[in-house]
């Protein structure tokens, strides 16, 4: 069995902040993340600079965002060709990809063109993959409008769509040319969507930032939290550090793979329950509970720590048990198709404690079955 560890790291103290930036360190392909409020003027300046350089834009936007933020979009992207697509996992299909590619062609983008993607993680995944494949690759700028996309999916360059066999099985590593996280766009998030984003934040605390997990354990994150910008930046900084060191998830010591904590279980839930039944963050939350329980069962994690994980997940309005039973056999089959597996051996991200994640291969199937049963699978 292989066991790989990412130790917790000390981060800056939490403090209110609404305007900050950081860089994803990828050499000539490095790019900046800007986190703040009222970034419309910054975006317009970027569009004007691109126009001066002959870089034609196009806009892919979540249809729900287009309704809620119609005035902001008109001001910011005046005159830019736009395609609105329905958010959610249902958009991440081969047919959906074809529609976006046809839109880019109709918009007459050449290889200097820029696709702007405004929406949540699913639209971001779809738009990023379209940018990676159109004309063998054009620039893409991400403007996440959900907490989950802000702290996770908009950063790092993983793009993709779902196949019948599983989630994100077709895709590409394609880094964005920039990421603009406007906290004002998060104000209109439904409570359930905000909670889904918190699942990824809890994940970051568990895998590499014990101080972040302690903050979440003390008090649940809320949309009006004074340190929301600092928390988002902290998650993005951890991901930027990991992606900069292991962009394509090839580090034999774990590297970027550790970012999948909770996701092997979570992706199986999404697929078997039917995409959209659980939000991605809700499925990840259940995956975090499963990972903690399995870690304790294997003697990696003290039993008391499992209760802390479950209490933190529940305090953020996230599930700790399946809403209704799912078939155990189907869940195990979905896990067997996970992209991290090697040579048919299941590879899971587990825990030694808050801020310390490990990779474990060859976990016995009987152990995994018991964890699924504890979540309500049959």
DRENDO-1510 file (C-alpha; in Angstrom, 1 decimal, always signed):
<recs>
REC; n; res; u; v; w
REC; 1; UNK; +0.0; +0.0; +0.0 .
REC; 2; UNK; +1.1; +3.5; -0.8 .
REC; 3; UNK; +0.6; +6.3; +1.8 .
REC; 4; UNK; +1.3; +9.9; +0.8 .
REC; 5; UNK; +1.0; +12.9; +3.0 .
REC; 6; UNK; +0.5; +16.7; +2.5 .
REC; 7; UNK; +1.3; +18.4; +5.7 .
REC; 8; UNK; -0.7; +21.3; +7.0 .
REC; 9; UNK; +0.8; +24.7; +6.3 .
REC; 10; UNK; +0.5; +28.0; +8.2 .
REC; 11; UNK; -1.5; +30.7; +6.5 .
REC; 12; UNK; -2.1; +34.4; +7.2 .
REC; 13; UNK; -4.4; +35.4; +9.9 .
REC; 14; UNK; -8.0; +35.9; +8.9 .
REC; 15; UNK; -9.0; +39.5; +8.4 .
REC; 16; UNK; -11.8; +41.3; +6.5 .
REC; 17; UNK; -10.8; +42.0; +3.0 .
REC; 18; UNK; -12.5; +42.7; -0.3 .
REC; 19; UNK; -9.7; +43.3; -2.8 .
REC; 20; UNK; -6.8; +40.9; -3.2 .
REC; 21; UNK; -5.0; +39.0; -5.9 .
REC; 22; UNK; -2.7; +36.0; -6.3 .
REC; 23; UNK; -0.9; +34.2; -9.1 .
REC; 24; UNK; -1.1; +30.5; -10.2 .
REC; 25; UNK; +2.6; +29.8; -10.8 .
REC; 26; UNK; +2.9; +28.0; -14.1 .
REC; 27; UNK; +5.9; +29.7; -15.8 .
REC; 28; UNK; +4.9; +31.4; -19.0 .
REC; 29; UNK; +1.3; +30.2; -18.5 .
REC; 30; UNK; +1.0; +31.8; -15.1 .
REC; 31; UNK; -2.2; +33.8; -14.5 .
REC; 32; UNK; -3.7; +36.0; -11.9 .
REC; 33; UNK; -6.8; +35.6; -9.8 .
REC; 34; UNK; -8.5; +38.9; -8.7 .
REC; 35; UNK; -10.9; +38.7; -5.7 .
REC; 36; UNK; -12.9; +41.8; -4.9 .
REC; 37; UNK; -16.2; +43.7; -5.2 .
REC; 38; UNK; -17.5; +45.6; -8.2 .
REC; 39; UNK; -15.0; +44.3; -10.7 .
REC; 40; UNK; -17.1; +45.3; -13.7 .
REC; 41; UNK; -14.8; +48.2; -14.5 .
REC; 42; UNK; -11.7; +45.9; -14.3 .
REC; 43; UNK; -13.4; +43.5; -16.7 .
REC; 44; UNK; -14.3; +46.3; -19.1 .
REC; 45; UNK; -10.7; +47.5; -19.1 .
REC; 46; UNK; -9.5; +44.0; -19.9 .
REC; 47; UNK; -12.0; +43.7; -22.8 .
REC; 48; UNK; -10.8; +47.1; -24.1 .
REC; 49; UNK; -7.2; +46.1; -24.0 .
REC; 50; UNK; -8.0; +42.9; -25.8 .
REC; 51; UNK; -10.0; +44.7; -28.5 .
REC; 52; UNK; -7.0; +47.1; -29.0 .
REC; 53; UNK; -4.8; +44.0; -29.5 .
REC; 54; UNK; -7.3; +42.5; -32.0 .
REC; 55; UNK; -8.5; +39.8; -29.6 .
REC; 56; UNK; -12.2; +39.2; -30.4 .
REC; 57; UNK; -14.3; +38.2; -27.4 .
REC; 58; UNK; -17.3; +35.9; -27.0 .
REC; 59; UNK; -19.4; +35.3; -23.8 .
REC; 60; UNK; -20.7; +32.0; -22.5 .
REC; 61; UNK; -23.1; +32.6; -19.6 .
REC; 62; UNK; -25.2; +30.6; -17.2 .
REC; 63; UNK; -28.8; +31.3; -18.2 .
REC; 64; UNK; -29.8; +31.8; -14.6 .
REC; 65; UNK; -27.0; +34.3; -14.1 .
REC; 66; UNK; -28.1; +36.1; -17.3 .
REC; 67; UNK; -31.6; +36.6; -15.8 .
REC; 68; UNK; -30.5; +37.7; -12.3 .
REC; 69; UNK; -27.5; +39.9; -13.4 .
REC; 70; UNK; -28.8; +41.1; -16.8 .
REC; 71; UNK; -28.0; +44.8; -16.2 .
REC; 72; UNK; -24.5; +44.0; -15.0 .
REC; 73; UNK; -23.8; +41.8; -18.1 .
REC; 74; UNK; -25.1; +44.5; -20.5 .
REC; 75; UNK; -22.8; +47.1; -18.9 .
REC; 76; UNK; -19.8; +44.8; -18.8 .
REC; 77; UNK; -20.1; +42.9; -22.0 .
REC; 78; UNK; -21.8; +45.4; -24.3 .
REC; 79; UNK; -21.6; +44.3; -27.9 .
REC; 80; UNK; -20.0; +40.9; -27.2 .
REC; 81; UNK; -21.6; +37.9; -28.8 .
REC; 82; UNK; -23.3; +35.8; -26.1 .
REC; 83; UNK; -24.6; +32.3; -25.7 .
REC; 84; UNK; -26.7; +31.4; -22.6 .
REC; 85; UNK; -26.8; +27.8; -21.4 .
REC; 86; UNK; -28.6; +26.2; -18.6 .
REC; 87; UNK; -26.4; +25.6; -15.5 .
REC; 88; UNK; -26.0; +22.3; -13.8 .
REC; 89; UNK; -24.5; +18.9; -14.8 .
REC; 90; UNK; -27.0; +18.5; -17.6 .
REC; 91; UNK; -25.1; +21.1; -19.6 .
REC; 92; UNK; -21.9; +19.1; -19.6 .
REC; 93; UNK; -22.7; +16.8; -22.5 .
REC; 94; UNK; -21.3; +16.1; -26.0 .
REC; 95; UNK; -24.3; +17.9; -27.4 .
REC; 96; UNK; -23.7; +20.9; -25.1 .
REC; 97; UNK; -20.1; +21.0; -26.2 .
REC; 98; UNK; -21.0; +21.0; -29.8 .
REC; 99; UNK; -23.4; +23.9; -29.3 .
REC; 100; UNK; -20.7; +26.0; -27.7 .
REC; 101; UNK; -18.2; +25.2; -30.5 .
REC; 102; UNK; -20.7; +26.1; -33.1 .
REC; 103; UNK; -21.3; +29.4; -31.3 .
REC; 104; UNK; -17.6; +30.2; -31.3 .
REC; 105; UNK; -17.4; +29.5; -35.0 .
REC; 106; UNK; -20.5; +31.7; -35.7 .
REC; 107; UNK; -18.9; +34.4; -33.6 .
REC; 108; UNK; -15.9; +34.3; -36.0 .
REC; 109; UNK; -13.3; +33.9; -33.2 .
REC; 110; UNK; -9.8; +33.2; -34.5 .
REC; 111; UNK; -6.9; +31.8; -32.5 .
REC; 112; UNK; -6.4; +35.1; -30.8 .
REC; 113; UNK; -10.0; +35.1; -29.6 .
REC; 114; UNK; -11.0; +35.0; -25.9 .
REC; 115; UNK; -14.0; +33.1; -24.5 .
REC; 116; UNK; -15.3; +34.7; -21.3 .
REC; 117; UNK; -17.2; +32.2; -19.1 .
REC; 118; UNK; -19.6; +33.7; -16.5 .
REC; 119; UNK; -21.3; +31.1; -14.4 .
REC; 120; UNK; -20.9; +28.3; -11.9 .
REC; 121; UNK; -18.7; +25.3; -12.0 .
REC; 122; UNK; -20.6; +23.3; -14.7 .
REC; 123; UNK; -20.7; +26.2; -17.2 .
REC; 124; UNK; -17.0; +26.8; -16.3 .
REC; 125; UNK; -16.1; +23.2; -17.1 .
REC; 126; UNK; -18.0; +23.3; -20.3 .
REC; 127; UNK; -16.6; +26.6; -21.5 .
REC; 128; UNK; -13.1; +25.7; -20.5 .
REC; 129; UNK; -13.2; +22.5; -22.5 .
REC; 130; UNK; -14.7; +24.3; -25.5 .
REC; 131; UNK; -11.9; +26.8; -25.4 .
REC; 132; UNK; -9.4; +24.0; -25.2 .
REC; 133; UNK; -10.7; +22.3; -28.3 .
REC; 134; UNK; -11.8; +25.2; -30.6 .
REC; 135; UNK; -9.1; +25.8; -33.1 .
REC; 136; UNK; -6.9; +23.5; -30.9 .
REC; 137; UNK; -7.1; +26.0; -28.1 .
REC; 138; UNK; -8.0; +29.7; -27.5 .
REC; 139; UNK; -7.8; +31.8; -24.4 .
REC; 140; UNK; -10.5; +31.5; -21.7 .
REC; 141; UNK; -11.3; +33.9; -18.8 .
REC; 142; UNK; -13.3; +32.6; -15.9 .
REC; 143; UNK; -15.8; +34.7; -14.0 .
REC; 144; UNK; -17.3; +32.4; -11.4 .
REC; 145; UNK; -20.7; +33.2; -10.0 .
REC; 146; UNK; -21.0; +30.5; -7.3 .
REC; 147; UNK; -18.9; +30.0; -4.2 .
REC; 148; UNK; -17.9; +26.5; -5.3 .
REC; 149; UNK; -16.6; +27.7; -8.7 .
REC; 150; UNK; -14.8; +30.6; -7.0 .
REC; 151; UNK; -12.9; +28.5; -4.5 .
REC; 152; UNK; -12.3; +25.4; -6.7 .
REC; 153; UNK; -13.4; +24.7; -10.3 .
REC; 154; UNK; -12.5; +28.1; -11.9 .
REC; 155; UNK; -8.9; +27.6; -10.7 .
REC; 156; UNK; -6.4; +25.0; -12.0 .
REC; 157; UNK; -7.4; +24.3; -15.6 .
REC; 158; UNK; -9.4; +21.1; -15.2 .
REC; 159; UNK; -12.1; +21.2; -17.8 .
REC; 160; UNK; -14.5; +18.6; -19.0 .
REC; 161; UNK; -17.9; +17.0; -19.7 .
REC; 162; UNK; -19.8; +14.0; -18.5 .
REC; 163; UNK; -20.2; +10.7; -20.3 .
REC; 164; UNK; -22.8; +8.0; -19.6 .
REC; 165; UNK; -20.1; +6.0; -18.0 .
REC; 166; UNK; -19.2; +8.7; -15.4 .
REC; 167; UNK; -18.5; +12.2; -14.5 .
REC; 168; UNK; -15.8; +14.3; -16.2 .
REC; 169; UNK; -14.5; +11.4; -18.3 .
REC; 170; UNK; -13.9; +13.6; -21.3 .
REC; 171; UNK; -11.9; +16.8; -20.8 .
REC; 172; UNK; -8.6; +18.6; -21.0 .
REC; 173; UNK; -6.1; +20.4; -18.8 .
REC; 174; UNK; -6.5; +24.0; -20.1 .
REC; 175; UNK; -5.5; +26.8; -17.8 .
REC; 176; UNK; -7.5; +30.1; -18.0 .
REC; 177; UNK; -6.0; +33.3; -19.0 .
REC; 178; UNK; -7.4; +34.9; -15.8 .
REC; 179; UNK; -10.0; +34.5; -13.1 .
REC; 180; UNK; -12.1; +37.3; -11.7 .
REC; 181; UNK; -14.0; +36.5; -8.5 .
REC; 182; UNK; -16.5; +39.3; -7.9 .
REC; 183; UNK; -18.0; +38.9; -4.5 .
REC; 184; UNK; -21.0; +41.0; -5.6 .
REC; 185; UNK; -22.1; +38.2; -7.9 .
REC; 186; UNK; -22.2; +35.8; -4.9 .
REC; 187; UNK; -24.8; +37.9; -3.0 .
REC; 188; UNK; -27.7; +36.4; -5.0 .
REC; 189; UNK; -26.8; +32.8; -4.5 .
REC; 190; UNK; -29.6; +30.6; -3.1 .
REC; 191; UNK; -28.7; +29.2; +0.4 .
REC; 192; UNK; -28.4; +25.7; -1.0 .
REC; 193; UNK; -25.8; +26.8; -3.6 .
REC; 194; UNK; -23.8; +28.7; -1.0 .
REC; 195; UNK; -23.7; +25.6; +1.2 .
REC; 196; UNK; -22.5; +23.5; -1.7 .
REC; 197; UNK; -19.5; +25.8; -2.1 .
REC; 198; UNK; -18.8; +25.5; +1.6 .
REC; 199; UNK; -18.2; +21.8; +1.1 .
REC; 200; UNK; -15.2; +22.5; -1.0 .
REC; 201; UNK; -13.9; +25.0; +1.6 .
REC; 202; UNK; -14.2; +22.4; +4.3 .
REC; 203; UNK; -12.3; +20.1; +2.0 .
REC; 204; UNK; -9.4; +22.5; +1.7 .
REC; 205; UNK; -9.3; +22.8; +5.5 .
REC; 206; UNK; -9.2; +19.0; +5.9 .
REC; 207; UNK; -6.6; +18.4; +3.2 .
REC; 208; UNK; -4.0; +21.1; +3.9 .
REC; 209; UNK; -5.1; +23.9; +6.2 .
REC; 210; UNK; -5.9; +23.0; +9.8 .
REC; 211; UNK; -6.3; +26.6; +10.8 .
REC; 212; UNK; -9.0; +27.0; +8.1 .
REC; 213; UNK; -10.8; +23.9; +9.4 .
REC; 214; UNK; -10.7; +25.2; +13.0 .
REC; 215; UNK; -12.2; +28.5; +11.8 .
REC; 216; UNK; -15.1; +26.6; +10.1 .
REC; 217; UNK; -15.5; +24.3; +13.1 .
REC; 218; UNK; -15.9; +27.3; +15.4 .
REC; 219; UNK; -18.5; +29.1; +13.3 .
REC; 220; UNK; -20.1; +28.2; +10.0 .
REC; 221; UNK; -19.3; +30.4; +7.1 .
REC; 222; UNK; -22.1; +32.7; +6.0 .
REC; 223; UNK; -22.6; +34.9; +2.9 .
REC; 224; UNK; -22.2; +38.1; +5.0 .
REC; 225; UNK; -19.1; +36.9; +6.9 .
REC; 226; UNK; -16.5; +39.6; +7.2 .
REC; 227; UNK; -13.7; +37.2; +6.3 .
REC; 228; UNK; -15.4; +35.7; +3.2 .
REC; 229; UNK; -12.9; +37.2; +0.8 .
REC; 230; UNK; -10.0; +36.0; +3.0 .
REC; 231; UNK; -11.4; +32.5; +3.2 .
REC; 232; UNK; -11.9; +32.4; -0.6 .
REC; 233; UNK; -8.3; +33.6; -1.1 .
REC; 234; UNK; -7.0; +31.1; +1.3 .
REC; 235; UNK; -8.6; +28.2; -0.6 .
REC; 236; UNK; -7.4; +29.6; -3.9 .
REC; 237; UNK; -3.9; +30.1; -2.6 .
REC; 238; UNK; -3.7; +26.4; -1.5 .
REC; 239; UNK; -5.0; +25.2; -4.8 .
REC; 240; UNK; -2.6; +27.5; -6.7 .
REC; 241; UNK; +0.3; +26.1; -4.8 .
REC; 242; UNK; -0.7; +22.5; -5.4 .
REC; 243; UNK; -1.5; +23.1; -9.1 .
REC; 244; UNK; +1.8; +25.0; -9.6 .
REC; 245; UNK; +3.7; +22.0; -8.4 .
REC; 246; UNK; +1.7; +19.3; -10.1 .
REC; 247; UNK; -0.5; +20.7; -12.8 .
REC; 248; UNK; -1.4; +17.3; -14.4 .
REC; 249; UNK; -1.8; +15.2; -11.3 .
REC; 250; UNK; +1.4; +13.2; -12.0 .
REC; 251; UNK; +3.2; +13.6; -8.6 .
REC; 252; UNK; +3.7; +10.1; -7.2 .
REC; 253; UNK; +3.7; +11.6; -3.7 .
REC; 254; UNK; +0.0; +12.7; -4.1 .
REC; 255; UNK; +0.3; +16.3; -5.2 .
REC; 256; UNK; -2.8; +17.5; -7.0 .
REC; 257; UNK; -4.5; +14.2; -6.4 .
REC; 258; UNK; -5.1; +15.3; -2.8 .
REC; 259; UNK; -7.6; +17.9; -4.1 .
REC; 260; UNK; -9.9; +15.0; -4.8 .
REC; 261; UNK; -10.6; +14.4; -1.1 .
REC; 262; UNK; -14.3; +13.3; -0.9 .
REC; 263; UNK; -14.7; +13.2; -4.6 .
REC; 264; UNK; -14.4; +9.5; -5.4 .
REC; 265; UNK; -17.4; +8.9; -3.2 .
REC; 266; UNK; -19.1; +12.1; -4.3 .
REC; 267; UNK; -18.9; +11.5; -8.0 .
REC; 268; UNK; -20.3; +8.0; -7.5 .
REC; 269; UNK; -23.3; +9.6; -5.7 .
REC; 270; UNK; -23.9; +12.1; -8.4 .
REC; 271; UNK; -23.8; +9.5; -11.2 .
REC; 272; UNK; -26.0; +6.9; -9.4 .
REC; 273; UNK; -28.5; +9.3; -8.0 .
REC; 274; UNK; -28.8; +11.1; -11.4 .
REC; 275; UNK; -27.0; +14.3; -12.1 .
REC; 276; UNK; -28.7; +17.2; -10.5 .
REC; 277; UNK; -30.3; +15.2; -7.6 .
REC; 278; UNK; -27.4; +16.2; -5.5 .
REC; 279; UNK; -25.5; +19.4; -6.1 .
REC; 280; UNK; -21.8; +18.7; -6.6 .
REC; 281; UNK; -20.9; +20.2; -3.2 .
REC; 282; UNK; -23.6; +18.2; -1.4 .
REC; 283; UNK; -22.2; +15.0; -2.9 .
REC; 284; UNK; -18.6; +16.1; -1.9 .
REC; 285; UNK; -19.9; +16.7; +1.6 .
REC; 286; UNK; -21.1; +13.2; +1.8 .
REC; 287; UNK; -17.8; +12.1; +0.4 .
REC; 288; UNK; -15.9; +14.0; +3.1 .
REC; 289; UNK; -18.0; +12.2; +5.8 .
REC; 290; UNK; -17.3; +8.9; +4.0 .
REC; 291; UNK; -13.6; +9.6; +3.8 .
REC; 292; UNK; -13.4; +10.5; +7.5 .
REC; 293; UNK; -15.3; +7.3; +8.6 .
REC; 294; UNK; -13.2; +5.1; +6.4 .
REC; 295; UNK; -10.0; +6.8; +7.7 .
REC; 296; UNK; -11.1; +6.0; +11.3 .
REC; 297; UNK; -12.0; +2.5; +10.3 .
REC; 298; UNK; -8.5; +1.9; +8.9 .
REC; 299; UNK; -6.9; +3.4; +12.0 .
REC; 300; UNK; -5.6; +6.5; +10.3 .
REC; 301; UNK; -7.9; +9.0; +12.0 .
REC; 302; UNK; -8.9; +9.2; +15.7 .
REC; 303; UNK; -12.6; +8.4; +16.1 .
REC; 304; UNK; -13.3; +11.8; +17.8 .
REC; 305; UNK; -12.1; +13.6; +14.7 .
REC; 306; UNK; -14.9; +11.9; +12.6 .
REC; 307; UNK; -17.5; +13.7; +14.8 .
REC; 308; UNK; -15.8; +17.0; +14.2 .
REC; 309; UNK; -15.9; +16.5; +10.4 .
REC; 310; UNK; -19.6; +15.5; +10.5 .
REC; 311; UNK; -20.5; +18.4; +12.8 .
REC; 312; UNK; -18.8; +20.9; +10.6 .
REC; 313; UNK; -20.5; +19.5; +7.5 .
REC; 314; UNK; -23.9; +19.6; +9.1 .
REC; 315; UNK; -23.4; +23.1; +10.5 .
REC; 316; UNK; -23.0; +24.4; +7.0 .
REC; 317; UNK; -26.3; +23.0; +5.9 .
REC; 318; UNK; -24.9; +20.0; +4.1 .
REC; 319; UNK; -26.0; +16.3; +4.3 .
REC; 320; UNK; -24.2; +13.7; +6.3 .
REC; 321; UNK; -26.4; +10.8; +5.1 .
REC; 322; UNK; -28.0; +9.9; +1.8 .
REC; 323; UNK; -31.5; +11.4; +1.5 .
REC; 324; UNK; -32.8; +8.1; +0.2 .
REC; 325; UNK; -31.0; +4.7; -0.3 .
REC; 326; UNK; -28.9; +4.2; -3.4 .
REC; 327; UNK; -27.9; +0.8; -4.7 .
REC; 328; UNK; -24.6; -0.3; -3.2 .
REC; 329; UNK; -23.6; -2.3; -6.3 .
REC; 330; UNK; -24.0; +0.7; -8.6 .
REC; 331; UNK; -22.1; +2.9; -6.3 .
REC; 332; UNK; -19.1; +0.5; -6.2 .
REC; 333; UNK; -19.2; +0.2; -10.0 .
REC; 334; UNK; -19.1; +3.9; -10.3 .
REC; 335; UNK; -16.1; +4.1; -8.0 .
REC; 336; UNK; -14.3; +1.5; -10.0 .
REC; 337; UNK; -14.4; +3.9; -13.0 .
REC; 338; UNK; -12.8; +6.7; -11.1 .
REC; 339; UNK; -10.0; +8.5; -13.0 .
REC; 340; UNK; -7.5; +8.2; -10.1 .
REC; 341; UNK; -7.6; +4.4; -10.1 .
REC; 342; UNK; -4.5; +2.6; -11.4 .
REC; 343; UNK; -4.3; -1.0; -12.7 .
REC; 344; UNK; -7.9; -1.6; -11.5 .
REC; 345; UNK; -6.9; -0.7; -7.9 .
REC; 346; UNK; -9.1; +1.8; -6.1 .
REC; 347; UNK; -7.2; +4.9; -5.0 .
REC; 348; UNK; -8.7; +7.0; -2.2 .
REC; 349; UNK; -7.8; +10.3; -0.5 .
REC; 350; UNK; -8.1; +9.8; +3.3 .
REC; 351; UNK; -7.3; +11.7; +6.4 .
REC; 352; UNK; -4.8; +11.6; +9.3 .
REC; 353; UNK; -6.3; +14.7; +10.9 .
REC; 354; UNK; -7.6; +18.2; +9.9 .
REC; 355; UNK; -5.0; +19.6; +7.6 .
REC; 356; UNK; -3.3; +16.3; +6.8 .
REC; 357; UNK; -4.5; +14.2; +3.8 .
REC; 358; UNK; -3.1; +10.9; +2.7 .
REC; 359; UNK; -3.4; +8.7; -0.4 .
REC; 360; UNK; -4.2; +5.0; +0.1 .
REC; 361; UNK; -4.3; +2.3; -2.5 .
REC; 362; UNK; -5.8; -1.2; -2.3 .
REC; 363; UNK; -8.4; -0.5; +0.4 .
REC; 364; UNK; -10.4; -3.7; +0.8 .
REC; 365; UNK; -13.8; -3.7; -0.9 .
REC; 366; UNK; -15.5; -4.9; +2.3 .
REC; 367; UNK; -14.3; -1.8; +4.1 .
REC; 368; UNK; -15.7; +0.5; +1.4 .
REC; 369; UNK; -19.0; -1.4; +1.4 .
REC; 370; UNK; -19.4; -0.8; +5.2 .
REC; 371; UNK; -18.9; +2.9; +4.7 .
REC; 372; UNK; -21.5; +3.1; +2.0 .
REC; 373; UNK; -24.0; +1.2; +4.3 .
REC; 374; UNK; -23.3; +3.7; +7.1 .
REC; 375; UNK; -24.4; +6.5; +4.7 .
REC; 376; UNK; -27.6; +4.7; +3.8 .
REC; 377; UNK; -26.8; +2.7; +0.7 .
REC; 378; UNK; -28.3; -0.7; +0.2 .
</recs>
